[in-house]
């Protein structure tokens, strides 16, 4: 898989699609997760892939950094997925 982890590969294939995810902070302290059916399915598959990968315990995407091609322009939050126990814990 070109030395990519499964989460990386999922993101690379989704970035080529016109669908985008939106993550936004709402005024009431909740997080809006919005997207088409395929965008929401991508997020679900990303969570599953991170749960199953042996590459690393953490994976991060940001609308202003790595993974920005996955987000709509109205996104103002990124996501950090961390599986416990931490692979880097003493």
Secondary structure, 3 states (H helix, E strand, C coil): CCCCCHHHHHHHHHHCCCCCEEEEECCCCCEEEECCHHHHHHHHHHHHHHHHCCCCCEEEECCCCCCHHHECCCCCCCEEEECCCCCCCC
